[in-house]
């Protein structure tokens, strides 16, 4: 999975890019009389996905993390873990501004629809927000009449499997796993997936240039949409 930061260009209009968008839709039509298999036996309207990629050269296997010591001898992995824990705690405490301040001025929070996505230009995303868009979201959920933020609403994050994929003097790329439980009145929703942070040094701390969130259950049906960052 690429960690390159996508260019913040506008979504391509239907025109030169229209054919590209059409081929992303996979439609499989069964011939008349063909026996249904798998999920279609239970749900006849089920539309199968495209075939999974083979485990060949195109597959991206997880890599073991790096054990990196800073010039002062401190454990870089430990520093990064504490940073990720802080970010999760700020979300659970609804400290939206403090959470946003962890991002670089050019930072982006991105949640693609599918793990195969490498950019958001011309592709749908669940979230694709720079700091301006974050400010707009913060203003909406902070409004006194924000129905989604009723008193009985909250989240609890669990972060683990933190792995440093690469580290240089200018940039650190980190992969981790998350579990999040959301309470809304008397209902619980469970989200899980993978974070990938691209971090830069900011004095003795870090700033987020890109946070990619691959939601394991991003294709699942939900009664209402996500109101805040995961």
C-alpha positions in Angstrom: 0.0 0.0 0.0 1.5 3.3 -1.0 2.2 5.9 1.6 2.6 8.7 -0.9 0.5 11.7 0.0 -2.1 12.3 -2.7 -2.2 15.6 -4.4 -5.1 17.8 -3.1 -6.7 18.3 -6.5 -10.4 18.6 -7.1 -12.4 15.4 -7.8 -12.3 14.8 -11.5 -15.5 15.6 -13.4 -17.3 13.1 -15.6 -15.5 13.7 -18.9 -12.1 12.4 -19.7 -12.2 10.5 -16.4 -15.7 9.0 -16.9 -14.5 5.8 -18.5 -12.1 5.3 -15.7 -14.9 5.6 -13.2 -17.1 3.2 -15.1 -14.6 0.4 -15.1 -14.4 0.5 -11.3 -17.9 -0.8 -11.2 -18.0 -4.6 -11.3 -21.3 -6.2 -12.5 -21.5 -9.9 -12.7 -24.7 -11.3 -14.4 -25.6 -14.9 -14.1 -26.8 -16.8 -17.1 -30.4 -17.9 -17.0 -30.8 -21.1 -15.0 -27.3 -21.0 -13.5 -27.3 -22.3 -9.9 -26.6 -19.7 -7.2 -23.7 -20.2 -4.9 -22.3 -18.8 -1.7 -24.0 -15.7 -0.4 -26.4 -15.6 -3.3 -28.1 -18.7 -1.9 -29.0 -16.7 1.2 -29.4 -13.3 -0.4 -30.4 -13.7 -4.1 -29.8 -9.9 -4.7 -26.2 -10.2 -3.5 -23.7 -8.9 -6.1 -20.4 -10.7 -6.0 -17.2 -8.6 -5.7 -14.4 -8.7 -8.2 -12.1 -11.7 -7.8 -9.5 -11.3 -5.2 -5.9 -10.6 -6.3 -3.7 -13.7 -6.3 -0.9 -13.9 -3.7 1.7 -13.1 -6.4 4.0 -10.2 -6.8 1.1 -7.7 -6.7 0.1 -8.7 -3.2 1.4 -6.4 -0.4 2.5 -8.5 2.6 2.8 -6.8 6.0 6.5 -6.2 7.0 8.1 -6.6 10.3 8.6 -3.3 12.1 11.9 -1.5 12.6 13.6 -1.1 16.0 15.0 2.5 15.8 16.8 4.4 18.5 17.0 8.2 18.4 20.2 10.2 18.8 19.4 10.6 22.5 19.0 6.8 22.8 15.2 6.9 23.3 13.1 4.2 21.7 11.4 5.8 18.7 8.7 3.1 18.7 7.8 4.0 22.3 7.5 7.7 21.4 5.3 6.9 18.4 3.1 4.6 20.5 2.5 7.3 23.1 1.6 9.8 20.3 -1.0 7.4 18.9 -2.4 6.7 22.4 -2.8 10.4 22.9 -4.6 10.9 19.6 -7.1 8.2 20.6 -7.7 9.6 24.0 -8.4 13.1 22.6 -11.0 11.6 20.3 -12.6 9.7 23.2 -12.6 12.9 25.3 -14.2 14.9 22.4 -11.3 17.3 22.5 -11.7 18.1 18.8 -9.4 21.1 18.6 -6.6 19.4 20.5 -7.0 16.4 18.2 -6.8 18.6 15.1 -3.7 20.4 16.4 -1.8 17.1 16.1 -2.0 17.5 12.3 0.5 19.5 10.3 -0.8 22.7 8.6 -1.0 20.6 5.4 -2.2 17.5 7.1 -4.9 15.3 5.7 -7.2 12.7 7.3 -8.2 10.1 4.7 -10.5 7.1 5.0 -10.8 5.4 1.6 -13.8 3.2 0.6 -11.6 0.3 -0.4 -8.1 -0.8 0.7 -6.9 -0.9 -2.9 -7.3 2.9 -3.3 -4.0 4.8 -3.5 -5.5 8.3 -4.0 -8.8 10.2 -3.6 -8.8 12.2 -6.8 -11.7 10.9 -8.9 -12.5 8.2 -6.3 -15.1 8.0 -3.5 -13.9 8.3 0.1 -15.6 8.1 3.4 -13.4 10.9 4.7 -10.9 13.1 2.8 -10.4 16.2 4.9 -7.7 18.8 5.2 -7.6 21.1 8.2 -10.2 23.4 6.7 -12.7 20.6 6.3 -11.8 19.4 9.8 -12.8 22.8 11.1 -16.1 22.6 9.4 -16.8 19.2 10.9 -15.8 20.4 14.3 -18.1 23.3 14.1 -21.0 21.1 13.1 -20.6 18.5 15.9 -19.9 21.2 18.5 -23.1 23.0 17.8 -25.5 23.0 20.8 -28.2 21.5 18.7 -26.0 18.7 17.2 -28.4 15.8 17.5 -25.6 13.2 16.8 -23.8 14.5 19.9 -26.5 13.8 22.4 -25.3 13.2 26.0 -25.4 9.5 25.6 -22.8 9.4 22.8 -19.2 8.4 23.1 -16.4 6.3 21.8 -13.6 4.1 23.3 -10.5 3.3 21.2 -8.0 0.6 21.6 -4.7 0.9 19.7 -2.2 -1.9 19.1 0.2 -3.7 16.8 2.2 -0.5 16.3 4.9 -1.0 13.6 7.4 1.5 12.2 7.5 0.8 8.5 10.2 3.4 7.7 12.0 6.2 9.5 14.3 9.0 8.3 15.4 12.3 9.6 12.4 14.0 7.9 9.6 11.4 8.0 8.3 8.4 9.9 5.7 6.0 8.5 3.8 4.0 11.1 1.2 1.2 10.8 -1.1 0.2 13.6 -4.4 -1.6 14.3 -7.5 -0.1 16.1 -10.7 -1.2 17.6 -13.4 1.4 18.4 -16.7 1.0 20.1 -19.3 3.8 19.7 -22.2 4.2 22.1 -25.2 6.1 20.9 -28.1 6.1 23.4 -28.6 2.4 24.0 -26.9 1.0 20.9 -23.3 0.0 20.3 -21.4 -0.1 17.0 -18.0 -1.7 16.6 -15.4 -0.5 14.1 -12.0 -1.9 13.5 -9.2 -1.5 10.9 -5.8 -0.2 10.2 -4.2 3.2 10.7 -1.2 4.3 8.7 0.3 7.6 9.9 2.9 9.6 8.0 4.6 11.7 10.7 7.1 14.5 10.7 9.2 15.8 13.7 8.0 19.0 15.4 10.5 19.8 18.0 10.3 17.0 20.6 6.9 15.8 19.2 5.3 14.8 16.0 2.9 16.3 13.5 0.6 14.2 11.2 1.1 14.8 7.5 -1.3 12.0 6.5 -3.5 9.7 8.5 -5.0 6.9 6.4 -7.8 4.8 8.0 -8.7 1.5 6.3 -12.0 0.5 7.9 -12.4 -3.3 8.1 -16.2 -2.9 8.0 -16.4 0.1 5.8 -18.7 -1.8 3.3 -21.1 -2.9 6.0 -24.6 -1.4 6.3 -25.2 1.1 9.1 -28.3 2.9 10.4 -26.5 6.3 10.3 -23.3 7.7 8.9 -20.1 8.4 10.9 -20.3 11.8 12.4 -16.8 12.2 13.6 -13.3 10.8 12.9 -12.5 7.2 13.8 
